[in-house]
Amino acid sequence: MTYSEYGSPDTLHLTEQPTPKLGPGAVLIAVERAAVNPVDWKLMAGGLDGMLDAVFPVIPGWDVSGVVEAVGPDVPEFSPGDRVASYARKDVVHGGTYAQYVAVPAASVARVPEGVSVDAAAGLPLVGLTALRSLEMLNLSGDDTLLIHGASGGVGHVAAQLAAAGGARVLGTASERNHEKLRALGVEPLRYGDGLEERVRDLAPTGVTAVADFAGGVLEQTLAVLADDGRHVSIADPAVEEHDGRWVWVRPDGQRLGQLLTKVADGTLSVEIDRHFPLEQAAEAMRHNQSGDGSGKIIIDVTE
């Protein structure tokens, strides 16, 4: 699936493109699944044109799971037939994962352990690595109370699991229909919107020691509930850096992705899947993601 100019999901078309070239240190993956992330349609709309160059036609998509088709020179760590996954972001927006094949630097690729489904492997890379990097920046301990804005979303539900497993107390905002899901993850759920500050203070009277913003538009609320010397990060609002926070833009990292996949394999981390779309319906998959109506990752099945 490609687009030749910035626009809405309607600009996506099924086209024939050359098989990606395979340079030194690269892995060619035969794609089985890709996952839809908001950044896919934001890029397609030109929202990050000031940050990343695009070479048209663009194949969207940064998440992938599949099988190694071939390896370039100097890639001893992978062989054809290996089950792998990757956060396949590159410096130039061009050859993404909504395709039959994608070439990825070997350093961005991880083996998929036995017991991890092809869907979970595709849905994990971007959200999992983003969650992990956010929590590492917050440097949480068992003494922390963490507030997650958008705790039931893709990044949020992974971060909630990782933070709770690390011993932190976790509060999380979500619509009420997702509160039971959060409780099952060890999160104390909160309704977002007006009155959030009071609801947080009811549970944490002296404020929270850390905040992870995975929703955007909540900086004022974050600062209102953050305790003295508290830490905060955001993946959605660079303005946090003007208030001693950190703006997170996750890096591809095959080694860390492998660690997360191991947690999925041993049952200590789960990846919720919402629904599947065949490759030719990628535009519909994007629109479903834009609607916010789903619960879990939206998967594109390239094998259908």
C-alpha positions as CSV (number, residue, x, y, z in Angstrom):
1,M,0.0,0.0,0.0
2,T,1.4,3.4,-1.0
3,Y,0.6,7.1,-1.1
4,S,2.2,9.5,-3.6
5,E,1.2,12.7,-1.8
6,Y,0.2,13.8,1.7
7,G,-3.4,13.4,2.5
8,S,-6.1,11.3,4.2
9,P,-6.2,7.5,4.2
10,D,-8.1,7.8,0.9
11,T,-4.7,8.5,-0.8
12,L,-3.6,4.9,-0.1
13,H,-3.6,2.5,-3.1
14,L,-2.5,-1.0,-3.6
15,T,0.5,-0.9,-6.0
16,E,3.4,-3.0,-7.3
17,Q,6.8,-1.8,-6.0
18,P,10.3,-3.3,-6.4
19,T,11.5,-5.7,-3.7
20,P,13.6,-3.6,-1.3
21,K,17.4,-3.6,-1.8
22,L,19.3,-5.5,0.9
23,G,22.4,-3.7,2.0
24,P,25.2,-4.6,4.5
25,G,23.8,-5.1,8.0
26,A,20.2,-5.4,6.8
27,V,17.5,-8.0,7.0
28,L,14.8,-8.6,4.4
29,I,11.6,-9.6,6.2
30,A,8.7,-11.4,4.5
31,V,5.9,-9.6,6.2
32,E,3.1,-11.6,7.8
33,R,1.6,-8.8,10.0
34,A,1.9,-5.1,10.3
35,A,0.3,-2.9,13.0
36,V,-1.4,0.4,12.7
37,N,-0.3,3.3,14.9
38,P,-1.5,6.9,15.0
39,V,1.9,8.0,13.7
40,D,1.1,6.2,10.4
41,W,-1.8,8.4,9.4
42,K,-0.2,11.5,11.0
43,L,2.8,11.0,8.7
44,M,0.6,10.5,5.8
45,A,-1.2,13.8,6.5
46,G,2.2,15.6,6.5
47,G,2.1,16.2,10.2
48,L,5.8,15.4,10.6
49,D,7.1,16.9,7.4
50,G,9.2,19.3,9.3
51,M,11.0,16.5,11.1
52,L,11.2,13.6,8.6
53,D,11.8,13.6,4.9
54,A,9.5,11.6,2.7
55,V,10.4,10.0,-0.6
56,F,7.3,9.2,-2.6
57,P,5.7,6.8,-3.2
58,V,5.6,6.0,0.6
59,I,4.8,2.6,2.0
60,P,3.5,3.4,5.5
61,G,4.0,1.3,8.7
62,W,6.7,0.9,11.3
63,D,5.6,-2.3,13.1
64,V,6.2,-5.7,11.6
65,S,6.4,-9.4,12.3
66,G,7.3,-12.1,9.9
67,V,10.0,-14.4,8.7
68,V,13.5,-13.6,7.5
69,E,13.6,-13.9,3.7
70,A,17.3,-13.0,3.3
71,V,20.2,-11.2,5.0
72,G,22.7,-8.8,3.7
73,P,26.5,-8.9,4.2
74,D,27.7,-9.1,7.8
75,V,24.5,-10.3,9.4
76,P,25.6,-13.4,11.3
77,E,22.8,-13.1,14.0
78,F,19.9,-13.9,11.6
79,S,19.2,-16.6,9.0
80,P,16.4,-17.1,6.5
81,G,13.4,-18.7,8.1
82,D,13.9,-17.0,11.5
83,R,10.7,-15.6,13.1
84,V,11.3,-11.9,13.8
85,A,9.7,-8.6,14.7
86,S,10.9,-5.0,14.4
87,Y,10.1,-1.4,15.1
88,A,11.1,-0.5,11.5
89,R,11.4,3.3,11.7
90,K,14.0,4.8,9.5
91,D,15.5,8.2,9.0
92,V,13.5,8.7,5.7
93,V,9.9,7.9,5.3
94,H,9.6,5.6,2.3
95,G,9.8,1.8,2.7
96,G,7.4,0.8,5.4
97,T,5.7,-2.4,6.6
98,Y,2.3,-2.3,4.8
99,A,3.9,-4.5,2.2
100,Q,5.0,-8.1,1.3
101,Y,8.6,-7.3,2.1
102,V,10.5,-4.7,4.2
103,A,14.3,-4.3,4.6
104,V,15.3,-3.3,8.2
105,P,18.7,-2.7,9.9
106,A,19.6,-5.9,11.8
107,A,20.1,-3.8,15.0
108,S,16.3,-3.0,14.9
109,V,15.3,-6.7,14.6
110,A,14.4,-9.2,17.4
111,R,13.7,-12.9,17.3
112,V,10.2,-13.9,18.2
113,P,10.2,-16.6,21.0
114,E,8.1,-19.7,20.9
115,G,4.7,-19.0,22.3
116,V,4.4,-15.5,21.0
117,S,1.7,-15.1,18.3
118,V,2.5,-13.3,15.1
119,D,-0.2,-10.8,16.0
120,A,1.3,-10.0,19.4
121,A,4.8,-9.7,17.8
122,A,3.5,-7.2,15.3
123,G,1.5,-5.2,17.8
124,L,4.3,-4.8,20.4
125,P,7.3,-3.0,18.9
126,L,6.4,0.7,18.8
127,V,4.1,0.7,21.8
128,G,6.3,-1.6,23.8
129,L,9.6,0.3,23.2
130,T,7.9,3.6,23.7
131,A,6.5,2.4,27.1
132,L,9.8,1.0,28.1
133,R,11.8,4.1,27.2
134,S,9.2,6.4,29.0
135,L,9.5,4.4,32.2
136,E,13.3,4.3,32.1
137,M,13.3,8.1,31.8
138,L,11.0,8.3,34.9
139,N,13.4,5.9,36.8
140,L,10.5,4.4,38.8
141,S,10.9,2.5,42.1
142,G,8.5,0.7,44.4
143,D,8.1,4.0,46.3
144,D,6.6,5.8,43.3
145,T,3.0,6.6,42.5
146,L,2.7,6.9,38.7
147,L,-0.2,8.6,36.9
148,I,-0.6,7.4,33.3
149,H,-2.7,9.6,31.0
150,G,-4.3,7.3,28.4
151,A,-3.7,4.1,30.3
152,S,-5.9,1.9,28.2
153,G,-4.3,2.9,24.9
154,G,-1.6,1.0,23.0
155,V,1.4,2.5,24.8
156,G,-0.5,3.0,28.1
157,H,-1.6,-0.5,28.6
158,V,1.9,-1.8,28.1
159,A,3.5,0.8,30.4
160,A,0.9,0.1,33.0
161,Q,1.9,-3.6,33.1
162,L,5.6,-2.8,33.2
163,A,5.3,-0.2,35.9
164,A,3.0,-2.4,38.1
165,A,5.4,-5.4,37.7
166,G,8.2,-3.1,38.9
167,G,6.4,-2.4,42.1
168,A,5.1,1.1,41.5
169,R,1.6,2.2,42.4
170,V,-0.2,3.0,39.1
171,L,-3.1,5.3,38.5
172,G,-4.5,5.5,35.0
173,T,-7.0,7.6,33.1
174,A,-9.4,5.9,30.7
175,S,-13.0,6.0,29.6
176,E,-15.2,4.1,32.1
177,R,-15.8,1.2,29.7
178,N,-12.1,0.4,30.1
179,H,-11.9,0.6,33.9
180,E,-12.3,-3.1,34.5
181,K,-9.5,-3.8,32.0
182,L,-7.2,-1.5,33.9
183,R,-8.1,-3.1,37.2
184,A,-7.1,-6.5,35.8
185,L,-3.7,-5.0,35.0
186,G,-3.2,-3.7,38.6
187,V,-4.1,-0.1,37.8
188,E,-6.4,2.2,39.8
189,P,-8.6,3.6,37.1
190,L,-9.7,7.3,36.8
191,R,-12.1,9.0,34.5
192,Y,-10.4,11.6,32.4
193,G,-11.7,15.1,31.8
194,D,-12.9,17.8,34.1
195,G,-12.3,17.2,37.7
196,L,-9.3,14.9,37.2
197,E,-7.1,16.8,39.5
198,E,-9.5,16.3,42.4
199,R,-9.9,12.6,41.6
200,V,-6.1,12.1,41.6
201,R,-5.8,14.0,44.9
202,D,-8.5,11.8,46.4
203,L,-6.2,8.8,45.8
204,A,-2.9,10.5,46.3
205,P,-3.4,13.5,48.6
206,T,0.2,14.7,48.4
207,G,0.3,14.3,44.6
208,V,1.9,11.7,42.3
209,T,5.7,11.3,42.0
210,A,5.6,10.5,38.3
211,V,3.4,11.1,35.3
212,A,3.5,9.5,31.8
213,D,1.4,11.3,29.2
214,F,0.4,9.1,26.4
215,A,-2.7,11.2,25.4
216,G,-1.7,14.8,24.9
217,G,-3.4,18.0,26.0
218,V,-3.0,17.3,29.7
219,L,0.1,19.3,30.7
220,E,-1.9,21.6,33.0
221,Q,-3.4,18.6,34.8
222,T,0.0,16.9,35.0
223,L,1.6,20.0,36.7
224,A,-1.4,20.3,39.1
225,V,-1.1,16.8,40.5
226,L,2.7,16.3,40.3
227,A,4.4,16.3,43.7
228,D,7.4,18.5,44.5
229,D,10.5,17.0,42.7
230,G,8.2,14.7,40.6
231,R,9.2,13.6,37.1
232,H,7.1,13.6,34.0
233,V,7.3,12.5,30.4
234,S,5.1,12.8,27.3
235,I,5.0,11.2,23.9
236,A,2.4,13.7,22.6
237,D,3.4,17.2,23.9
238,P,6.9,18.6,23.4
239,A,5.9,21.5,25.7
240,V,6.7,19.3,28.7
241,E,10.4,20.2,28.1
242,E,9.5,23.8,29.1
243,H,8.5,22.4,32.5
244,D,11.4,20.1,33.4
245,G,9.7,17.1,31.7
246,R,11.0,14.9,28.8
247,W,9.5,14.5,25.4
248,V,9.9,10.8,24.3
249,W,10.6,9.8,20.7
250,V,11.4,6.2,20.9
251,R,14.4,4.7,19.0
252,P,14.4,1.3,17.2
253,D,16.2,-1.2,19.4
254,G,16.2,-4.9,18.6
255,Q,17.8,-5.9,21.9
256,R,15.2,-4.2,24.0
257,L,12.4,-5.4,21.8
258,G,13.7,-9.0,22.4
259,Q,13.5,-8.4,26.1
260,L,9.8,-7.3,25.8
261,L,9.0,-10.3,23.6
262,T,10.4,-12.6,26.3
263,K,8.0,-11.1,28.8
264,V,5.1,-11.8,26.4
265,A,6.4,-15.4,26.0
266,D,6.5,-16.0,29.8
267,G,3.1,-14.5,30.3
268,T,4.2,-11.4,32.3
269,L,3.2,-8.9,29.5
270,S,0.2,-9.0,27.2
271,V,-0.6,-7.3,23.9
272,E,-4.3,-6.7,23.4
273,I,-5.5,-7.1,19.8
274,D,-8.6,-5.3,18.6
275,R,-9.2,-6.6,15.0
276,H,-7.6,-7.5,11.7
277,F,-7.7,-6.0,8.2
278,P,-6.3,-7.5,5.0
279,L,-3.6,-5.4,3.3
280,E,-5.9,-4.0,0.6
281,Q,-8.1,-2.6,3.4
282,A,-5.3,-0.6,5.1
283,A,-7.1,2.7,4.6
284,E,-10.1,1.3,6.5
285,A,-7.7,0.1,9.2
286,M,-6.3,3.6,9.5
287,R,-9.8,5.2,9.7
288,H,-10.7,2.7,12.5
289,N,-7.6,3.8,14.3
290,Q,-8.4,7.4,13.9
291,S,-11.9,6.9,15.3
292,G,-10.6,5.7,18.7
293,D,-13.4,3.2,18.9
294,G,-11.2,0.1,19.1
295,S,-9.7,-1.5,22.2
296,G,-6.2,-2.9,21.4
297,K,-3.9,-3.0,18.5
298,I,-5.2,-3.0,14.9
299,I,-3.4,-5.6,12.8
300,I,-2.9,-5.7,9.0
301,D,-2.7,-9.3,7.8
302,V,-0.5,-9.3,4.7
303,T,-1.0,-13.0,4.1
304,E,-4.7,-12.8,3.5
